Amino acid sequence: MSEAVSARPAYRDLPLLDEGSDYRHAWEFWGKGDPLGCLNDITPQARARGLAAVRASEVVNVTLPLTLPDPPLFGRGAYTHTVFPPSKRNFVDEKVDGLFPQRSTQWDGFRHLHVPGHGFFGGVDVEPGRDLDTISVHHWAERGIITRGVLVDVSARIRPALDAAPDEPVAPVEAEELRAAVAASGVEPAPGDLLCVRTGWMAHYLEADAAERERVARRATWPGLSGSAEVAELLWDWGVAAVAADNPGVECSPGSRAAGSLHRRLLALLGMPFGELFDFETLHRRLGEAGHNDFLFVAVPLNLPGGAGSTGNAVALI
């Protein structure tokens, strides 16, 4: 794909992955082996729109420390950070062992999800450990993910239910609720924007005691977007370059067979990256004080050849 990306076809004009399914793909649109997918829409014009959203030139961190969540989720394990005493020349060295790039605030790359019978994003096959180039996350590092961010807040319904019964599933955010939240933000997403969804999960987690964090690490229940075709259609037709959320998976868990998988719909089939476990709490407060919900989003994923994901490495400029 060139820097000047042609207009996306409407979601309903995309081909179906399999006859009889409701999973549509953009593999032919982006081209086989394209490593950027929807990130192609972060054009100079999209970056300029992000720069124009900066009013106060204040930097807000939206990335968790690598030590959180603690205990780690999904059994990924904690890393070991070893700091060596000063050498004879007085330099201090260090090393990190056992680090999962997707342990904390993270990006899901296109190698993160395989579609059985079809391959990875674009319909390509990848031989991990040997092929270090095809749809690897290091391609994202070459340009960074630098564009306008739009923060939408769906926590008003979710947070009270989450606090009252954290072990119980919360109804997913369907397309109409997401559309209403975007309208309430006062910012209509434009092609190349990054949509940031605040569900309230992160606020709940950061306020939780050690016992609750232990329970969080053992369960796979959190609020989020529905995995439905309607949500995928909305995000695709807005032209969103990527979607980031303050929960562990962007989409809700548990999902439902009837709705389907948003990871498959967006990440693997449409080429729309997922950002997970982002901390939007300070950003939400500062944007509320400033009276707007758009900002410049800046992230540089790891330049990791062969990578399936990356640490978040992101800040917002408001």
Backbone bond lengths (Angstrom), bond angles and torsions (degrees), N, CA, C in turn:
res aa  C-N    CA-C-N  psi(-1)  N-CA   C-N-CA  omega(-1)  CA-C   N-CA-C  phi
1 M - - - 1.457 - - 1.527 110.17 -
2 S 1.304 116.88 138.61 1.456 121.33 178.36 1.514 110.08 -82.73
3 E 1.361 115.64 170.39 1.464 120.59 179.11 1.521 110.66 -60.79
4 A 1.333 116.14 -38.44 1.459 120.26 178.44 1.526 107.96 -89.65
5 V 1.311 116.57 93.92 1.460 121.41 -174.00 1.525 110.33 -79.09
6 S 1.320 115.23 133.85 1.460 119.04 177.03 1.518 109.65 -68.05
7 A 1.327 116.07 161.59 1.464 121.17 -176.74 1.525 109.97 -62.05
8 R 1.319 115.51 136.40 1.459 119.35 176.84 1.524 110.35 -67.44
9 P 1.320 117.43 142.77 1.466 118.31 169.08 1.520 108.90 -67.85
10 A 1.309 116.51 156.79 1.460 120.13 175.31 1.519 109.10 -62.02
11 Y 1.322 115.70 150.57 1.463 120.02 -178.07 1.516 111.31 -54.51
12 R 1.319 117.14 -41.82 1.464 120.07 -175.66 1.519 112.78 -72.35
13 D 1.337 116.32 -9.46 1.464 119.72 176.26 1.522 112.20 -94.34
14 L 1.324 117.52 -4.46 1.465 120.59 177.92 1.525 109.83 -75.09
15 P 1.328 117.84 149.52 1.473 119.63 -179.73 1.524 111.97 -71.40
16 L 1.306 116.09 151.80 1.455 122.63 175.17 1.526 109.65 -77.40
17 L 1.323 115.94 144.62 1.454 120.28 178.40 1.521 110.89 -67.03
18 D 1.313 116.43 -45.12 1.465 122.28 179.39 1.520 108.71 -137.67
19 E 1.297 116.43 146.17 1.457 120.73 177.09 1.527 109.86 -60.71
20 G 1.309 115.95 131.19 1.454 121.34 179.46 1.511 114.39 90.34
21 S 1.346 118.46 -6.60 1.464 120.85 178.00 1.526 109.34 -97.60
22 D 1.340 116.08 169.97 1.461 119.27 174.25 1.530 110.36 -112.18
23 Y 1.328 117.03 21.01 1.454 121.69 177.73 1.535 109.30 -92.29
24 R 1.322 115.60 117.46 1.465 120.89 179.59 1.530 109.85 -106.49
25 H 1.320 116.45 151.02 1.466 119.72 -177.31 1.528 111.24 -130.01
26 A 1.335 114.41 157.42 1.466 121.93 178.91 1.522 111.08 -116.72
27 W 1.314 116.48 25.61 1.463 120.89 -175.55 1.523 111.35 -62.54
28 E 1.315 117.22 -41.57 1.462 120.00 -179.87 1.526 110.85 -70.80
29 F 1.320 116.84 -33.25 1.463 120.10 -179.51 1.530 110.80 -66.60
30 W 1.331 117.41 -48.19 1.462 119.88 -178.65 1.521 111.81 -77.17
31 G 1.321 117.67 -30.05 1.457 121.15 -177.99 1.516 111.15 99.44
32 K 1.315 116.47 138.82 1.448 121.48 -176.63 1.518 111.05 -61.64
33 G 1.321 115.56 128.82 1.454 120.81 179.47 1.511 114.91 85.67
34 D 1.336 118.63 -1.00 1.462 119.83 177.00 1.530 109.02 -61.00
35 P 1.341 118.76 126.80 1.466 120.02 -173.75 1.518 115.01 -90.01
36 L 1.352 117.42 -3.89 1.460 120.22 -172.50 1.524 113.84 -109.30
37 G 1.314 118.31 -30.95 1.454 119.70 -178.21 1.515 111.45 56.47
38 C 1.337 115.91 -128.95 1.464 120.86 -177.06 1.518 113.20 -65.16
39 L 1.333 117.83 -17.49 1.463 119.75 175.48 1.517 111.60 -65.45
40 N 1.345 117.56 -17.35 1.455 120.35 173.21 1.524 111.88 -57.39
41 D 1.330 116.49 -27.21 1.465 120.38 -177.21 1.522 112.97 -77.13
42 I 1.329 117.86 -4.15 1.467 119.92 173.78 1.530 107.04 -82.85
43 T 1.298 114.84 80.14 1.458 123.65 -179.26 1.533 109.60 -87.13
44 P 1.333 118.13 171.65 1.466 119.35 173.48 1.527 112.56 -53.70
45 Q 1.346 116.33 -35.12 1.469 119.21 179.09 1.531 111.00 -66.92
46 A 1.334 116.58 -38.53 1.468 119.90 178.61 1.520 110.47 -67.23
47 R 1.337 117.22 -40.94 1.466 119.73 177.80 1.518 111.06 -64.97
48 A 1.332 116.69 -38.53 1.474 120.07 178.43 1.524 110.46 -63.81
49 R 1.329 116.93 -35.81 1.466 120.17 176.89 1.524 110.30 -64.10
50 G 1.327 116.61 -36.93 1.455 120.29 175.93 1.510 111.99 -66.48
51 L 1.325 116.82 -42.45 1.468 120.36 178.50 1.525 110.69 -62.20
52 A 1.330 116.55 -37.40 1.460 120.27 -179.78 1.521 112.36 -68.27
53 A 1.343 117.24 -18.75 1.469 121.00 179.81 1.523 112.29 -80.49
54 V 1.331 117.73 -8.98 1.466 121.07 -179.23 1.528 108.61 -82.70
55 R 1.327 116.56 119.86 1.464 121.64 179.45 1.522 112.01 -106.97
56 A 1.327 117.16 -45.40 1.462 121.05 -172.27 1.526 113.43 -105.62
57 S 1.320 117.50 -4.90 1.475 122.79 -176.86 1.526 111.86 55.51
58 E 1.334 116.30 34.65 1.458 121.99 177.40 1.518 109.52 -94.86
59 V 1.329 116.08 132.85 1.461 121.43 179.46 1.528 109.28 -94.17
60 V 1.336 116.20 130.69 1.463 122.32 177.97 1.522 108.35 -123.91
61 N 1.311 116.68 121.67 1.463 120.59 176.67 1.530 110.23 -71.92
62 V 1.327 116.86 135.96 1.467 120.88 178.28 1.531 110.82 -122.69
63 T 1.333 116.69 15.79 1.456 122.57 -174.65 1.524 110.59 -115.02
64 L 1.316 117.30 131.03 1.459 121.45 176.55 1.530 110.43 -67.25
65 P 1.333 117.58 153.54 1.468 118.88 167.49 1.529 109.17 -62.86
66 L 1.324 116.46 151.66 1.464 120.61 -177.83 1.524 112.92 -62.75
67 T 1.330 117.28 -14.08 1.468 121.08 179.32 1.528 112.56 -79.85
68 L 1.316 117.96 -8.41 1.466 121.83 179.33 1.519 110.00 -116.54
69 P 1.340 116.25 149.35 1.457 129.42 -6.03 1.536 112.58 -66.17
70 D 1.309 113.92 151.98 1.454 121.91 179.85 1.530 108.54 -136.89
71 P 1.334 117.50 115.34 1.460 129.94 1.50 1.535 111.57 -65.01
72 P 1.350 116.54 156.15 1.463 119.74 178.37 1.529 111.31 -62.10
73 L 1.323 115.69 152.90 1.462 121.22 178.34 1.531 110.78 -87.19
74 F 1.304 115.67 160.95 1.465 124.11 173.07 1.527 113.07 60.13
75 G 1.333 116.98 21.90 1.452 120.06 177.36 1.511 114.48 67.19
76 R 1.326 117.28 22.19 1.466 119.44 -174.61 1.521 112.98 -75.14
77 G 1.299 117.80 -19.61 1.455 119.14 175.52 1.514 113.33 84.34
78 A 1.321 115.07 155.95 1.463 121.66 179.51 1.521 109.57 -89.09
79 Y 1.309 115.95 152.48 1.455 120.47 175.89 1.522 109.93 -89.61
80 T 1.327 115.84 167.48 1.456 122.29 176.54 1.526 109.19 -116.00
81 H 1.311 115.33 125.25 1.470 121.28 -179.82 1.528 107.72 -109.71
82 T 1.313 115.82 114.42 1.456 121.48 -178.99 1.526 109.65 -110.85
83 V 1.321 116.27 125.05 1.465 121.83 177.42 1.526 108.23 -111.08
84 F 1.321 116.05 124.99 1.455 121.25 -177.90 1.528 110.63 -89.62
85 P 1.304 117.66 147.09 1.469 119.99 177.75 1.528 110.88 -64.27
86 P 1.320 116.54 161.91 1.466 119.52 -178.30 1.529 112.04 -56.15
87 S 1.316 115.17 140.46 1.458 121.35 177.30 1.528 110.14 -76.91
88 K 1.327 115.88 -179.42 1.460 120.00 177.60 1.525 111.43 -60.76
89 R 1.326 115.62 -25.70 1.472 120.02 177.87 1.533 111.49 -94.70
90 N 1.341 116.59 8.79 1.464 123.09 173.20 1.534 114.18 75.55
91 F 1.343 116.46 16.94 1.457 118.86 175.76 1.529 109.98 -92.62
92 V 1.331 115.11 141.91 1.464 121.74 176.96 1.523 108.59 -101.73
93 D 1.318 116.85 129.73 1.463 122.24 177.29 1.523 108.67 -114.33
94 E 1.331 115.76 165.01 1.463 121.07 -179.00 1.514 109.22 -155.15
95 K 1.328 115.96 164.89 1.459 120.70 173.94 1.515 109.15 -148.09
96 V 1.326 114.69 154.50 1.458 122.13 177.76 1.525 107.37 -121.62
97 D 1.313 116.78 123.14 1.468 122.28 179.70 1.521 109.70 -114.32
98 G 1.316 115.79 144.85 1.463 120.99 173.40 1.515 114.21 71.35
99 L 1.348 117.75 28.82 1.465 120.06 -179.08 1.519 110.67 -85.29
100 F 1.310 116.64 122.68 1.457 122.31 170.84 1.537 107.78 -87.86
101 P 1.340 119.23 117.93 1.467 119.78 -179.99 1.520 113.34 -57.86
102 Q 1.345 116.98 -24.26 1.455 120.66 179.79 1.527 111.86 -104.95
103 R 1.330 116.12 31.10 1.459 121.66 -178.80 1.520 112.25 -82.59
104 S 1.328 117.70 -32.65 1.461 123.46 -175.75 1.532 107.60 -122.70
105 T 1.336 118.64 -148.31 1.467 119.87 173.23 1.522 107.98 -51.01
106 Q 1.314 117.41 131.37 1.468 119.79 -164.48 1.513 112.83 -152.14
107 W 1.324 113.65 161.68 1.465 122.73 168.46 1.522 108.60 -112.59
108 D 1.320 116.46 133.86 1.457 121.64 168.84 1.521 107.64 -86.86
109 G 1.335 116.63 117.24 1.449 120.84 176.88 1.516 111.43 -86.90
110 F 1.338 116.00 177.02 1.459 120.37 -175.50 1.523 113.01 -73.71
111 R 1.330 117.49 -13.48 1.460 119.75 174.83 1.529 111.72 -87.57
112 H 1.309 116.91 1.12 1.462 121.13 -175.61 1.529 111.98 -76.29
113 L 1.331 117.18 -24.36 1.467 119.41 -173.73 1.522 110.68 -136.66
114 H 1.314 115.80 125.97 1.467 123.57 177.47 1.521 108.90 -102.79
115 V 1.318 116.56 137.15 1.468 121.75 176.54 1.522 107.96 -99.58
116 P 1.322 118.38 110.19 1.472 120.24 -176.25 1.529 112.23 -53.85
117 G 1.311 114.80 130.99 1.458 120.74 178.40 1.508 114.72 85.03
118 H 1.345 117.15 -6.82 1.467 120.52 -175.76 1.526 113.91 -130.13
119 G 1.309 117.80 -24.72 1.460 120.14 -177.24 1.512 112.61 101.85
120 F 1.322 115.35 -162.28 1.460 122.05 178.92 1.533 109.86 -89.94
121 F 1.322 117.09 -172.87 1.462 121.61 178.79 1.533 110.16 -49.20
122 G 1.314 115.10 132.69 1.453 120.30 -178.12 1.509 113.80 87.12
123 G 1.334 116.65 -3.31 1.448 120.13 -177.95 1.511 113.24 76.79
124 V 1.336 117.52 21.14 1.458 121.19 -177.42 1.521 110.82 -92.55
125 D 1.315 115.04 155.41 1.455 121.95 171.41 1.519 108.42 -100.37
126 V 1.312 116.28 143.73 1.463 122.09 -179.25 1.516 108.36 -130.23
127 E 1.311 116.71 135.51 1.450 121.70 174.57 1.524 107.73 -104.61
128 P 1.332 117.76 95.56 1.467 120.34 -176.76 1.524 111.46 -56.43
129 G 1.317 115.06 141.45 1.451 120.77 178.35 1.513 113.89 88.39
130 R 1.330 117.52 -22.58 1.465 121.31 178.31 1.520 111.23 -111.24
131 D 1.324 115.43 -50.50 1.461 120.59 177.50 1.529 107.69 -86.50
132 L 1.319 116.20 106.85 1.465 121.18 -177.59 1.523 112.62 -100.27
133 D 1.325 117.12 7.80 1.457 119.44 -173.36 1.522 114.41 -116.31
134 T 1.325 117.12 -48.35 1.462 120.68 -170.93 1.524 111.41 -57.97
135 I 1.321 116.17 123.58 1.472 126.71 179.73 1.532 112.63 42.57
136 S 1.320 117.39 33.62 1.470 121.49 177.82 1.519 110.73 -77.84
137 V 1.316 116.00 152.17 1.460 121.55 -178.09 1.527 112.20 -66.44
138 H 1.339 117.71 -17.93 1.467 118.17 -178.47 1.524 112.03 -65.20
139 H 1.327 117.37 -21.40 1.465 119.79 176.42 1.530 111.16 -65.35
140 W 1.328 116.21 -30.16 1.464 119.74 178.66 1.523 111.11 -69.18
141 A 1.338 115.92 -28.87 1.461 120.35 -178.48 1.517 111.95 -70.34
142 E 1.316 117.50 -24.19 1.460 120.02 -175.84 1.522 111.88 -65.44
143 R 1.330 117.33 -33.73 1.469 121.21 179.69 1.520 112.54 -113.48
144 G 1.327 115.95 -15.00 1.448 119.09 -174.26 1.523 110.78 72.44
145 I 1.312 115.72 172.07 1.467 122.26 172.85 1.516 105.30 -111.68
146 I 1.310 115.57 88.84 1.466 123.44 -172.59 1.515 107.44 -125.98
147 T 1.324 116.64 107.93 1.450 120.85 -173.48 1.526 109.11 -164.19
148 R 1.319 116.35 -176.73 1.470 119.22 175.16 1.524 109.56 -76.26
149 G 1.317 116.08 132.01 1.446 121.86 171.73 1.506 110.08 -100.03
150 V 1.328 116.52 144.74 1.468 123.06 175.69 1.528 106.95 -124.90
151 L 1.330 116.38 119.08 1.463 121.07 -179.40 1.518 109.98 -94.26
152 V 1.333 116.24 122.82 1.464 121.53 175.88 1.521 108.06 -117.89
153 D 1.309 115.55 141.26 1.465 121.92 -172.45 1.529 109.72 -116.53
154 V 1.316 116.42 116.16 1.471 121.14 177.06 1.521 110.37 -114.85
155 S 1.333 116.75 18.03 1.468 120.94 -171.81 1.525 114.32 -77.88
156 A 1.338 118.53 -16.43 1.465 120.23 -174.78 1.522 111.91 -60.06
157 R 1.327 117.14 -37.22 1.465 120.60 176.56 1.522 111.79 -85.97
158 I 1.301 116.43 -37.01 1.460 120.97 -169.83 1.516 113.23 -78.92
159 R 1.321 117.55 -45.31 1.471 120.36 -172.70 1.527 112.36 -59.69
160 P 1.343 120.74 -46.22 1.470 119.06 178.94 1.529 112.61 -59.52
161 A 1.336 117.29 -40.88 1.462 120.44 179.22 1.526 110.82 -67.08
162 L 1.318 116.28 -38.07 1.462 121.01 -179.97 1.521 110.49 -66.19
163 D 1.325 117.13 -43.48 1.462 120.82 179.84 1.523 112.35 -67.36
164 A 1.342 115.87 -35.28 1.463 119.60 -176.97 1.526 112.02 -73.69
165 A 1.329 116.75 -38.36 1.471 120.37 -176.96 1.521 108.98 -145.84
166 P 1.334 117.25 76.63 1.474 119.79 -173.88 1.517 114.60 -62.77
167 D 1.330 118.55 -20.68 1.469 120.65 179.79 1.527 112.46 -85.41
168 E 1.323 116.80 -12.41 1.457 119.97 -176.41 1.528 111.02 -92.94
169 P 1.334 117.12 140.19 1.466 119.88 177.35 1.524 111.15 -61.53
170 V 1.325 115.59 143.45 1.459 122.31 175.57 1.522 107.65 -105.28
171 A 1.317 116.68 138.87 1.460 120.30 -178.66 1.523 110.14 -54.04
172 P 1.325 117.60 135.22 1.459 120.32 -176.43 1.524 112.96 -67.73
173 V 1.317 115.20 159.29 1.461 121.86 175.23 1.524 107.86 -80.56
174 E 1.309 115.59 109.94 1.463 120.37 179.68 1.524 110.29 -86.05
175 A 1.313 115.76 173.78 1.461 121.15 -173.01 1.528 112.34 -57.86
176 E 1.310 117.54 -42.44 1.465 119.45 -176.74 1.520 111.69 -68.14
177 E 1.327 117.68 -37.36 1.464 119.93 176.99 1.523 110.38 -66.51
178 L 1.330 117.05 -40.03 1.461 120.06 177.65 1.524 110.59 -65.27
179 R 1.318 116.95 -40.71 1.462 120.73 177.71 1.529 110.69 -61.14
180 A 1.331 116.40 -42.09 1.470 120.70 179.71 1.527 110.82 -66.16
181 A 1.336 117.58 -38.59 1.459 120.75 178.89 1.520 111.31 -65.81
182 V 1.320 116.36 -38.04 1.470 120.02 176.47 1.525 109.73 -65.29
183 A 1.318 117.26 -43.06 1.467 120.22 178.02 1.521 110.66 -60.92
184 A 1.338 117.35 -39.93 1.462 121.09 179.42 1.521 111.75 -67.35
185 S 1.326 117.26 -26.62 1.466 120.01 179.39 1.520 111.78 -69.89
186 G 1.327 116.61 -22.14 1.452 120.42 -178.93 1.516 113.93 81.40
187 V 1.339 117.28 5.91 1.465 120.81 -178.32 1.522 108.54 -127.77
188 E 1.311 116.80 117.56 1.451 121.03 176.19 1.526 108.80 -83.87
189 P 1.332 118.66 123.81 1.464 119.51 179.39 1.522 111.71 -58.94
190 A 1.316 115.19 140.64 1.457 122.46 177.29 1.517 108.67 -117.38
191 P 1.336 118.12 159.72 1.468 119.95 -179.25 1.522 112.25 -53.93
192 G 1.334 114.89 129.22 1.459 120.74 -179.55 1.506 114.59 94.97
193 D 1.321 118.55 -5.79 1.466 121.37 177.58 1.530 110.52 -73.88
194 L 1.329 115.30 157.72 1.462 121.57 172.40 1.524 107.65 -107.37
195 L 1.317 116.46 123.19 1.469 121.34 -179.74 1.515 108.94 -91.36
196 C 1.333 116.45 123.76 1.459 123.17 -179.25 1.522 108.27 -110.59
197 V 1.330 117.03 120.89 1.458 122.18 -173.75 1.528 109.63 -110.24
198 R 1.319 115.99 118.03 1.467 121.77 176.51 1.528 108.46 -97.92
199 T 1.335 115.74 109.37 1.461 120.58 179.87 1.530 112.14 -91.70
200 G 1.320 117.64 -21.76 1.453 122.38 -173.83 1.519 112.95 99.02
201 W 1.359 116.96 -6.67 1.466 119.54 179.87 1.516 111.28 -61.80
202 M 1.327 117.46 -43.74 1.461 120.26 -177.19 1.525 111.24 -65.42
203 A 1.331 117.57 -40.14 1.462 120.18 177.57 1.524 109.84 -59.98
204 H 1.331 116.34 -43.79 1.464 120.33 177.67 1.525 110.35 -60.32
205 Y 1.318 116.99 -44.64 1.467 120.63 -177.36 1.524 111.34 -65.54
206 L 1.313 117.48 -45.48 1.458 120.50 -176.64 1.526 111.93 -65.82
207 E 1.328 117.12 -26.26 1.462 120.92 178.14 1.528 112.58 -89.62
208 A 1.330 117.40 -7.10 1.463 121.39 -175.14 1.521 111.45 -74.13
209 D 1.336 115.66 151.27 1.459 119.81 175.21 1.531 109.86 -82.69
210 A 1.324 116.59 177.89 1.465 121.21 -175.58 1.523 111.74 -61.60
211 A 1.330 117.03 -37.99 1.463 119.99 -178.73 1.527 110.98 -65.34
212 E 1.334 116.81 -41.94 1.464 120.00 179.10 1.525 110.54 -67.00
213 R 1.324 117.64 -37.69 1.471 119.55 178.00 1.524 111.19 -65.46
214 E 1.318 116.96 -34.26 1.466 120.30 174.40 1.524 110.15 -62.86
215 R 1.329 116.54 -42.37 1.467 119.95 179.68 1.530 110.81 -66.16
216 V 1.343 116.47 -39.48 1.463 120.30 178.33 1.525 110.45 -58.29
217 A 1.332 116.47 -41.23 1.468 120.60 -177.84 1.522 111.94 -66.47
218 R 1.333 117.51 -22.34 1.469 120.57 -177.27 1.525 113.35 -95.17
219 R 1.322 117.54 -15.35 1.458 118.77 -176.88 1.537 109.68 -112.50
220 A 1.300 114.80 160.86 1.466 120.60 -179.89 1.523 108.78 -121.78
221 T 1.329 115.27 55.84 1.462 121.79 -178.38 1.513 109.14 -126.79
222 W 1.330 116.52 121.66 1.462 120.36 175.13 1.530 109.06 -157.27
223 P 1.318 118.04 155.38 1.460 121.13 177.51 1.520 110.58 -80.32
224 G 1.329 115.84 156.46 1.459 119.86 178.53 1.513 111.49 176.09
225 L 1.319 115.38 -166.53 1.453 121.16 -178.32 1.519 110.61 -72.36
226 S 1.300 115.72 152.06 1.452 121.48 172.60 1.528 109.36 -69.70
227 G 1.317 115.85 150.74 1.459 120.42 176.44 1.513 113.60 -85.81
228 S 1.302 117.61 16.07 1.460 121.86 -170.58 1.520 113.44 -74.49
229 A 1.325 114.81 160.12 1.460 121.48 174.91 1.525 110.63 -63.48
230 E 1.333 117.08 -30.26 1.461 120.11 -179.12 1.533 111.37 -66.29
231 V 1.332 117.21 -39.14 1.463 120.21 176.85 1.522 110.09 -67.12
232 A 1.329 116.98 -43.79 1.459 120.61 177.85 1.527 110.59 -60.00
233 E 1.314 116.72 -42.23 1.463 121.16 179.73 1.521 111.24 -61.93
234 L 1.314 116.70 -44.01 1.460 121.05 -179.05 1.534 110.76 -60.98
235 L 1.327 116.73 -48.76 1.456 120.71 -177.24 1.528 111.18 -66.74
236 W 1.323 117.12 -41.75 1.466 120.50 179.29 1.530 110.96 -64.40
237 D 1.325 116.88 -46.42 1.461 119.54 -176.35 1.527 112.24 -70.12
238 W 1.333 118.15 -24.43 1.463 119.90 171.34 1.532 111.02 -69.59
239 G 1.315 117.17 -23.46 1.457 120.48 -176.72 1.515 113.53 85.59
240 V 1.332 116.45 22.37 1.464 120.53 -177.86 1.526 110.20 -61.36
241 A 1.348 116.57 134.45 1.461 121.60 -179.98 1.519 111.83 -80.02
242 A 1.315 117.03 -31.87 1.461 122.86 -179.83 1.519 107.45 -163.96
243 V 1.323 115.82 161.14 1.461 120.64 176.31 1.522 108.14 -128.76
244 A 1.330 115.63 132.57 1.462 122.04 179.15 1.521 108.54 -123.49
245 A 1.322 116.12 146.79 1.460 120.55 -178.54 1.518 110.16 -140.03
246 D 1.327 114.74 165.09 1.470 121.18 -178.35 1.520 111.56 -94.46
247 N 1.329 117.48 21.59 1.460 121.56 -179.40 1.525 109.84 -121.66
248 P 1.326 119.02 178.45 1.462 119.76 -175.61 1.524 115.97 -76.57
249 G 1.340 119.32 -10.12 1.454 117.64 -173.96 1.508 117.37 -148.64
250 V 1.341 119.66 10.82 1.466 125.78 -174.15 1.524 109.51 64.90
251 E 1.336 117.98 -61.73 1.452 119.44 177.06 1.530 109.89 -82.00
252 C 1.308 115.60 162.04 1.462 120.73 -176.77 1.522 110.44 -72.77
253 S 1.305 115.64 158.97 1.461 122.43 174.03 1.529 108.96 -140.54
254 P 1.331 118.51 131.91 1.460 124.93 -1.72 1.524 112.11 -72.42
255 G 1.329 115.24 150.31 1.450 120.24 173.67 1.518 109.71 -87.42
256 S 1.311 115.89 -161.13 1.469 119.54 178.37 1.517 109.45 -138.02
257 R 1.312 115.42 146.78 1.460 120.29 178.14 1.527 110.65 -61.76
258 A 1.333 116.53 -34.71 1.461 120.15 -178.32 1.529 111.17 -66.00
259 A 1.341 117.00 -41.20 1.470 120.07 -179.25 1.520 110.93 -74.72
260 G 1.325 117.27 -41.94 1.451 120.94 -177.58 1.513 112.03 97.87
261 S 1.307 115.37 -172.57 1.464 122.55 -174.99 1.524 111.03 -104.71
262 L 1.336 116.49 120.50 1.462 119.93 177.21 1.527 110.79 -72.54
263 H 1.332 117.36 -31.47 1.463 119.43 174.49 1.534 110.15 -57.71
264 R 1.318 115.88 -45.21 1.465 118.18 179.92 1.524 110.56 -67.78
265 R 1.320 116.30 -45.36 1.467 119.83 -176.19 1.532 111.99 -61.78
266 L 1.337 116.91 -47.31 1.454 120.35 -172.39 1.519 113.19 -92.99
267 L 1.323 116.46 -55.32 1.461 120.27 -173.49 1.530 111.32 -68.54
268 A 1.327 116.48 -52.92 1.459 119.90 -172.70 1.527 113.56 -83.24
269 L 1.327 118.14 -33.50 1.461 120.38 -173.20 1.526 113.65 -100.37
270 L 1.328 117.71 -35.60 1.469 119.97 -179.19 1.524 113.01 -100.68
271 G 1.340 117.41 -15.78 1.458 119.38 -178.54 1.509 113.32 76.90
272 M 1.330 117.60 35.45 1.462 122.49 179.56 1.530 108.95 -106.43
273 P 1.340 118.79 108.67 1.463 121.53 -177.81 1.518 112.82 -60.80
274 F 1.325 114.43 151.01 1.458 122.97 175.11 1.526 109.23 -109.41
275 G 1.320 116.42 135.21 1.454 122.73 167.95 1.520 108.21 -112.29
276 E 1.328 116.43 131.35 1.469 120.69 -173.72 1.519 111.14 -127.74
277 L 1.333 115.75 154.11 1.466 123.61 177.54 1.530 112.33 59.94
278 F 1.326 116.37 37.09 1.457 120.13 174.01 1.533 109.52 -80.11
279 D 1.311 115.51 149.91 1.465 121.80 179.26 1.525 108.02 -105.35
280 F 1.324 116.06 100.22 1.457 121.35 -178.71 1.527 112.92 -99.76
281 E 1.333 118.50 11.29 1.459 120.29 -172.58 1.531 112.41 -66.35
282 T 1.311 117.99 -51.98 1.468 120.09 178.90 1.521 110.44 -65.18
283 L 1.321 116.26 -40.29 1.470 120.09 178.81 1.526 110.59 -60.58
284 H 1.328 117.38 -43.99 1.471 121.01 179.28 1.526 110.70 -60.12
285 R 1.321 116.17 -43.47 1.471 119.52 -179.59 1.521 111.65 -66.23
286 R 1.326 116.99 -45.06 1.455 120.09 -176.98 1.531 111.93 -69.71
287 L 1.321 117.40 -36.96 1.463 119.03 176.52 1.522 110.43 -67.16
288 G 1.340 117.17 -36.56 1.460 119.89 176.04 1.512 112.04 -61.36
289 E 1.316 115.97 -40.56 1.465 120.34 177.72 1.521 111.36 -68.20
290 A 1.341 116.23 -34.35 1.456 120.53 -177.70 1.525 112.60 -81.86
291 G 1.324 117.02 -19.51 1.454 120.87 176.09 1.518 115.33 83.16
292 H 1.329 117.60 24.41 1.467 120.17 174.78 1.528 108.00 -149.80
293 N 1.338 116.39 163.63 1.458 120.92 -175.25 1.515 113.79 -124.09
294 D 1.333 116.95 15.94 1.457 119.79 174.62 1.519 109.56 -116.31
295 F 1.316 116.15 157.57 1.463 121.52 -172.94 1.523 108.22 -165.39
296 L 1.303 116.99 172.84 1.453 121.80 174.02 1.519 108.70 -91.35
297 F 1.307 116.67 122.12 1.464 122.80 178.35 1.517 108.45 -99.73
298 V 1.340 116.02 130.08 1.468 121.13 -177.94 1.525 109.14 -131.27
299 A 1.322 116.36 118.77 1.464 121.54 175.38 1.522 108.63 -143.12
300 V 1.316 115.66 142.28 1.464 121.15 174.62 1.529 107.24 -126.05
301 P 1.337 117.33 99.15 1.465 119.72 178.12 1.529 111.22 -59.42
302 L 1.314 115.67 163.29 1.457 121.07 -178.90 1.533 111.06 -60.55
303 N 1.327 115.61 137.44 1.461 120.84 175.16 1.529 107.26 -83.44
304 L 1.336 114.61 70.66 1.458 123.18 -170.28 1.526 109.84 -113.58
305 P 1.337 118.29 94.54 1.459 119.68 179.19 1.526 111.08 -56.58
306 G 1.321 114.85 132.35 1.455 120.48 -178.17 1.513 114.16 82.65
307 G 1.328 117.80 4.94 1.453 121.31 -174.10 1.521 114.20 -72.46
308 A 1.345 115.82 141.37 1.455 122.27 175.48 1.519 112.53 -96.75
309 G 1.319 116.21 -9.82 1.463 121.40 179.55 1.502 109.79 -169.66
310 S 1.312 115.72 -178.56 1.460 120.44 -175.65 1.508 110.71 -154.13
311 T 1.317 114.69 155.39 1.457 119.68 167.24 1.523 109.25 -61.47
312 G 1.325 117.15 159.40 1.465 120.98 -171.46 1.523 114.62 -69.11
313 N 1.356 116.75 -50.04 1.467 122.52 175.61 1.534 112.22 50.96
314 A 1.309 117.87 52.11 1.457 120.50 -172.11 1.513 113.15 -130.44
315 V 1.330 114.95 147.06 1.461 122.47 171.40 1.531 107.78 -137.70
316 A 1.316 115.30 164.19 1.458 122.51 174.28 1.517 108.91 -118.37
317 L 1.318 116.48 141.71 1.470 121.80 172.27 1.506 106.80 -113.47
318 I 1.347 116.24 123.91 1.456 120.33 -174.26 1.530 111.15 -114.18
